[in-house]
Amino acid sequence: MWTRRYAGILVAVFLASTASGLNRPSIAYFVRYTLHGSVLAAAGLTSGFMTGRALASVLGGFLGDLSRRIRWILASTPVFFASLIAYTIPSMDSVGAILVLMGLWGLLAGFTWPSVQTITAHLAKPRSNTALSIYFAIGTVGIAFGNKLFGLLHASYAAMIRWSSVLMFLAGVTLLISTIGVETPEAGGRRLARNIARAARHGLIVWVLVAAFTVGMLSGLMREYFYIYAHEIFGTTKQDLGNILLLTGLAGAAVGLVAGRLGDIRGLPIALTSVLLGAALGGIGIGMASGLWSLLAFYLLAGASSRASMPLTRNATLVEGAGGGAIVGLSNAINNLGMIVGPMIGGALYGYKPLGPRLPYIIVGALLVLVAIGYWLVRPRQGGKVVVVGA
């Protein structure tokens, strides 16, 4: 029974991710080239979305730990409203209004995806790292497929955004069928707060959250900011961008599967350190690239590594019993905060050419190196156990 539910979740993730891969560059180009918005405004699409997602992730994770029925609702219902927002955006002629809608869209995503990830982790326990790595690999392939569609389709940006809304609606239906009725831990408010507080004081959890934030900074710079950066600094075409994002998605899926399995076999610290260092090298390389091929190579490395970090930093079984959903929500929120900060830094520095557009990647890459070695310099006494808090 759980395998059918898990398969349904994977189908929904693929549909929603394909929609995301199609609509994110479409919305960025719509804002920049149809509405003639600034680079800061285009990069702000990520920041606005992630602001909403960060706020909702924590609240949604906490509410889901209090009541699994709430988690069932949050795992599907917001997707239908997000589909409506996507359909509405092309009719807007105000960049500010679109930024507001992106924030609302982020709120809905913050309620949905941490809830789905928590359900997935508990469905597949004790192989939760592997199950989540498959989950994120499917999502990565879906995004890559959507990115390729963006490059291939001869349609207006508005049409592609609206087509993506249909895929999102279908994802919502599939999630509703697959997640309702799944048993996940729940607890009263006091006990839940005690579990979360104990987890927050654990060295491994703190390191995972710091890693999630720093990877988020790089991930934020690899979305709308990168679409503009690659086009205006390296002359990439719409088709070039679709191909780059497709290859990165496929590489991210493969590396994510390996990282998830490595986390189950060798432990979280080794697996996460490896992908952090890969992301660091890729980020620094993007900032120092001299041509399209070197840009592609480093973007592949950075994208694959940052995607591979997701199953390792968003695993509800890091906390045994009630409280795992809140930790997943907190990890999502902190990662989203990183995605807010990264594009804001990029947008602020972009005008200081020739080095300004490149500096954000180099800065974040250096921070990732520090985070990667930080765990081993201040190693928790627990030695990297995955399950750290009892029920």
Salt bridges, closest charged atoms under 4 A:
ASP65 OD1 - ARG71 NH2 2.87
GLU183 OE1 - ARG68 NE 3.36
GLU186 OE2 - ARG68 NH1 3.08
GLU224 OE2 - ARG24 NH2 3.10
GLU232 OE2 - ARG32 NH2 2.86
